[in-house]
Amino acid sequence: MYLPFLVLLPFHWTGLLSGTALMTAGHVLMVPAMIAAMLRRRHEYGC
């Protein structure tokens, strides 16, 4: 769940993203990251 923030941090450090935009985009991108992790381990999450 850290990956979206690691991708966005350089943009924040250079001033292209504000702190609010960083938090918003990071949390929005966290959902697809969680889905990708669940699809990768489908046998653990499937019933």
Backbone as XML, in Angstrom:
<?xml version="1.0"?>
<chain id="A" units="angstrom">
  <residue number="1" name="MET">
    <atom name="N" x="0.802" y="-1.190" z="0.000"/>
    <atom name="CA" x="0.000" y="0.000" z="0.000"/>
    <atom name="C" x="0.851" y="1.263" z="0.000"/>
  </residue>
  <residue number="2" name="TYR">
    <atom name="N" x="2.154" y="1.080" z="0.121"/>
    <atom name="CA" x="3.052" y="2.222" z="0.081"/>
    <atom name="C" x="3.443" y="2.613" z="-1.340"/>
  </residue>
  <residue number="3" name="LEU">
    <atom name="N" x="3.274" y="1.717" z="-2.270"/>
    <atom name="CA" x="3.745" y="1.953" z="-3.639"/>
    <atom name="C" x="3.185" y="3.229" z="-4.274"/>
  </residue>
  <residue number="4" name="PRO">
    <atom name="N" x="1.871" y="3.504" z="-4.177"/>
    <atom name="CA" x="1.377" y="4.753" z="-4.781"/>
    <atom name="C" x="2.052" y="5.996" z="-4.198"/>
  </residue>
  <residue number="5" name="PHE">
    <atom name="N" x="2.330" y="5.962" z="-2.898"/>
    <atom name="CA" x="2.983" y="7.122" z="-2.282"/>
    <atom name="C" x="4.444" y="7.224" z="-2.697"/>
  </residue>
  <residue number="6" name="LEU">
    <atom name="N" x="5.110" y="6.089" z="-2.843"/>
    <atom name="CA" x="6.503" y="6.118" z="-3.303"/>
    <atom name="C" x="6.609" y="6.660" z="-4.720"/>
  </residue>
  <residue number="7" name="VAL">
    <atom name="N" x="5.617" y="6.350" z="-5.539"/>
    <atom name="CA" x="5.612" y="6.857" z="-6.916"/>
    <atom name="C" x="5.349" y="8.366" z="-6.936"/>
  </residue>
  <residue number="8" name="LEU">
    <atom name="N" x="4.499" y="8.834" z="-6.029"/>
    <atom name="CA" x="4.103" y="10.243" z="-6.040"/>
    <atom name="C" x="5.033" y="11.163" z="-5.250"/>
  </residue>
  <residue number="9" name="LEU">
    <atom name="N" x="5.834" y="10.620" z="-4.345"/>
    <atom name="CA" x="6.680" y="11.464" z="-3.509"/>
    <atom name="C" x="7.658" y="12.351" z="-4.291"/>
  </residue>
  <residue number="10" name="PRO">
    <atom name="N" x="8.305" y="11.859" z="-5.340"/>
    <atom name="CA" x="9.190" y="12.776" z="-6.083"/>
    <atom name="C" x="8.461" y="13.998" z="-6.654"/>
  </residue>
  <residue number="11" name="PHE">
    <atom name="N" x="7.211" y="13.825" z="-7.040"/>
    <atom name="CA" x="6.437" y="14.969" z="-7.541"/>
    <atom name="C" x="6.151" y="15.968" z="-6.420"/>
  </residue>
  <residue number="12" name="HIS">
    <atom name="N" x="5.950" y="15.458" z="-5.226"/>
    <atom name="CA" x="5.729" y="16.338" z="-4.078"/>
    <atom name="C" x="7.021" y="17.062" z="-3.702"/>
  </residue>
  <residue number="13" name="TRP">
    <atom name="N" x="8.139" y="16.339" z="-3.725"/>
    <atom name="CA" x="9.424" y="16.941" z="-3.376"/>
    <atom name="C" x="9.831" y="18.037" z="-4.342"/>
  </residue>
  <residue number="14" name="THR">
    <atom name="N" x="9.469" y="17.885" z="-5.612"/>
    <atom name="CA" x="9.822" y="18.912" z="-6.595"/>
    <atom name="C" x="8.823" y="20.061" z="-6.636"/>
  </residue>
  <residue number="15" name="GLY">
    <atom name="N" x="7.744" y="19.942" z="-5.881"/>
    <atom name="CA" x="6.759" y="21.012" z="-5.815"/>
    <atom name="C" x="5.637" y="20.906" z="-6.833"/>
  </residue>
  <residue number="16" name="LEU">
    <atom name="N" x="5.576" y="19.805" z="-7.575"/>
    <atom name="CA" x="4.520" y="19.640" z="-8.571"/>
    <atom name="C" x="3.194" y="19.212" z="-7.943"/>
  </residue>
  <residue number="17" name="LEU">
    <atom name="N" x="3.251" y="18.613" z="-6.750"/>
    <atom name="CA" x="2.047" y="18.188" z="-6.039"/>
    <atom name="C" x="2.040" y="18.809" z="-4.651"/>
  </residue>
  <residue number="18" name="SER">
    <atom name="N" x="0.904" y="19.335" z="-4.256"/>
    <atom name="CA" x="0.779" y="19.833" z="-2.889"/>
    <atom name="C" x="0.589" y="18.651" z="-1.945"/>
  </residue>
  <residue number="19" name="GLY">
    <atom name="N" x="0.659" y="18.903" z="-0.671"/>
    <atom name="CA" x="0.451" y="17.842" z="0.310"/>
    <atom name="C" x="-0.942" y="17.245" z="0.227"/>
  </residue>
  <residue number="20" name="THR">
    <atom name="N" x="-1.925" y="18.094" z="-0.001"/>
    <atom name="CA" x="-3.301" y="17.613" z="-0.124"/>
    <atom name="C" x="-3.467" y="16.747" z="-1.362"/>
  </residue>
  <residue number="21" name="ALA">
    <atom name="N" x="-2.888" y="17.176" z="-2.470"/>
    <atom name="CA" x="-2.978" y="16.393" z="-3.706"/>
    <atom name="C" x="-2.240" y="15.070" z="-3.566"/>
  </residue>
  <residue number="22" name="LEU">
    <atom name="N" x="-1.125" y="15.073" z="-2.850"/>
    <atom name="CA" x="-0.384" y="13.843" z="-2.611"/>
    <atom name="C" x="-1.228" y="12.842" z="-1.842"/>
  </residue>
  <residue number="23" name="MET">
    <atom name="N" x="-1.858" y="13.296" z="-0.769"/>
    <atom name="CA" x="-2.681" y="12.402" z="0.045"/>
    <atom name="C" x="-3.897" y="11.908" z="-0.738"/>
  </residue>
  <residue number="24" name="THR">
    <atom name="N" x="-4.528" y="12.778" z="-1.485"/>
    <atom name="CA" x="-5.700" y="12.383" z="-2.262"/>
    <atom name="C" x="-5.327" y="11.370" z="-3.341"/>
  </residue>
  <residue number="25" name="ALA">
    <atom name="N" x="-4.325" y="11.686" z="-4.123"/>
    <atom name="CA" x="-3.920" y="10.790" z="-5.213"/>
    <atom name="C" x="-3.390" y="9.477" z="-4.660"/>
  </residue>
  <residue number="26" name="GLY">
    <atom name="N" x="-2.651" y="9.530" z="-3.572"/>
    <atom name="CA" x="-2.123" y="8.300" z="-2.977"/>
    <atom name="C" x="-3.212" y="7.368" z="-2.513"/>
  </residue>
  <residue number="27" name="HIS">
    <atom name="N" x="-4.241" y="7.923" z="-1.891"/>
    <atom name="CA" x="-5.339" y="7.083" z="-1.421"/>
    <atom name="C" x="-6.219" y="6.599" z="-2.570"/>
  </residue>
  <residue number="28" name="VAL">
    <atom name="N" x="-6.388" y="7.401" z="-3.589"/>
    <atom name="CA" x="-7.163" y="6.964" z="-4.754"/>
    <atom name="C" x="-6.427" y="5.836" z="-5.481"/>
  </residue>
  <residue number="29" name="LEU">
    <atom name="N" x="-5.114" y="5.958" z="-5.633"/>
    <atom name="CA" x="-4.331" y="4.921" z="-6.299"/>
    <atom name="C" x="-4.152" y="3.671" z="-5.438"/>
  </residue>
  <residue number="30" name="MET">
    <atom name="N" x="-4.399" y="3.791" z="-4.153"/>
    <atom name="CA" x="-4.267" y="2.639" z="-3.269"/>
    <atom name="C" x="-5.304" y="1.564" z="-3.588"/>
  </residue>
  <residue number="31" name="VAL">
    <atom name="N" x="-6.479" y="1.947" z="-4.033"/>
    <atom name="CA" x="-7.530" y="0.969" z="-4.355"/>
    <atom name="C" x="-7.099" y="0.046" z="-5.499"/>
  </residue>
  <residue number="32" name="PRO">
    <atom name="N" x="-6.633" y="0.569" z="-6.643"/>
    <atom name="CA" x="-6.162" y="-0.354" z="-7.684"/>
    <atom name="C" x="-4.956" y="-1.177" z="-7.234"/>
  </residue>
  <residue number="33" name="ALA">
    <atom name="N" x="-4.110" y="-0.606" z="-6.384"/>
    <atom name="CA" x="-2.963" y="-1.366" z="-5.880"/>
    <atom name="C" x="-3.429" y="-2.542" z="-5.025"/>
  </residue>
  <residue number="34" name="MET">
    <atom name="N" x="-4.458" y="-2.328" z="-4.202"/>
    <atom name="CA" x="-4.998" y="-3.418" z="-3.389"/>
    <atom name="C" x="-5.659" y="-4.475" z="-4.265"/>
  </residue>
  <residue number="35" name="ILE">
    <atom name="N" x="-6.378" y="-4.055" z="-5.281"/>
    <atom name="CA" x="-7.019" y="-5.011" z="-6.193"/>
    <atom name="C" x="-5.964" y="-5.835" z="-6.912"/>
  </residue>
  <residue number="36" name="ALA">
    <atom name="N" x="-4.887" y="-5.186" z="-7.351"/>
    <atom name="CA" x="-3.805" y="-5.917" z="-8.026"/>
    <atom name="C" x="-3.167" y="-6.936" z="-7.090"/>
  </residue>
  <residue number="37" name="ALA">
    <atom name="N" x="-2.961" y="-6.555" z="-5.834"/>
    <atom name="CA" x="-2.388" y="-7.497" z="-4.865"/>
    <atom name="C" x="-3.329" y="-8.665" z="-4.622"/>
  </residue>
  <residue number="38" name="MET">
    <atom name="N" x="-4.621" y="-8.397" z="-4.555"/>
    <atom name="CA" x="-5.595" y="-9.469" z="-4.334"/>
    <atom name="C" x="-5.693" y="-10.388" z="-5.548"/>
  </residue>
  <residue number="39" name="LEU">
    <atom name="N" x="-5.626" y="-9.837" z="-6.748"/>
    <atom name="CA" x="-5.677" y="-10.677" z="-7.949"/>
    <atom name="C" x="-4.421" y="-11.530" z="-8.081"/>
  </residue>
  <residue number="40" name="ARG">
    <atom name="N" x="-3.306" y="-10.988" z="-7.638"/>
    <atom name="CA" x="-2.061" y="-11.749" z="-7.698"/>
    <atom name="C" x="-2.106" y="-12.952" z="-6.760"/>
  </residue>
  <residue number="41" name="ARG">
    <atom name="N" x="-2.784" y="-12.802" z="-5.624"/>
    <atom name="CA" x="-2.917" y="-13.883" z="-4.645"/>
    <atom name="C" x="-4.361" y="-14.363" z="-4.582"/>
  </residue>
  <residue number="42" name="ARG">
    <atom name="N" x="-4.907" y="-14.624" z="-5.733"/>
    <atom name="CA" x="-6.319" y="-14.988" z="-5.864"/>
    <atom name="C" x="-6.687" y="-16.197" z="-4.997"/>
  </residue>
  <residue number="43" name="HIS">
    <atom name="N" x="-5.797" y="-17.167" z="-4.895"/>
    <atom name="CA" x="-6.094" y="-18.383" z="-4.131"/>
    <atom name="C" x="-6.243" y="-18.104" z="-2.638"/>
  </residue>
  <residue number="44" name="GLU">
    <atom name="N" x="-5.631" y="-17.039" z="-2.120"/>
    <atom name="CA" x="-5.755" y="-16.693" z="-0.701"/>
    <atom name="C" x="-7.035" y="-15.927" z="-0.398"/>
  </residue>
  <residue number="45" name="TYR">
    <atom name="N" x="-7.536" y="-15.179" z="-1.368"/>
    <atom name="CA" x="-8.702" y="-14.335" z="-1.144"/>
    <atom name="C" x="-9.998" y="-14.959" z="-1.669"/>
  </residue>
  <residue number="46" name="GLY">
    <atom name="N" x="-9.897" y="-15.985" z="-2.479"/>
    <atom name="CA" x="-11.092" y="-16.623" z="-3.022"/>
    <atom name="C" x="-11.722" y="-17.571" z="-2.012"/>
  </residue>
  <residue number="47" name="CYS">
    <atom name="N" x="-13.003" y="-17.735" z="-2.142"/>
    <atom name="CA" x="-13.705" y="-18.651" z="-1.226"/>
    <atom name="C" x="-13.839" y="-20.024" z="-1.844"/>
  </residue>
</chain>
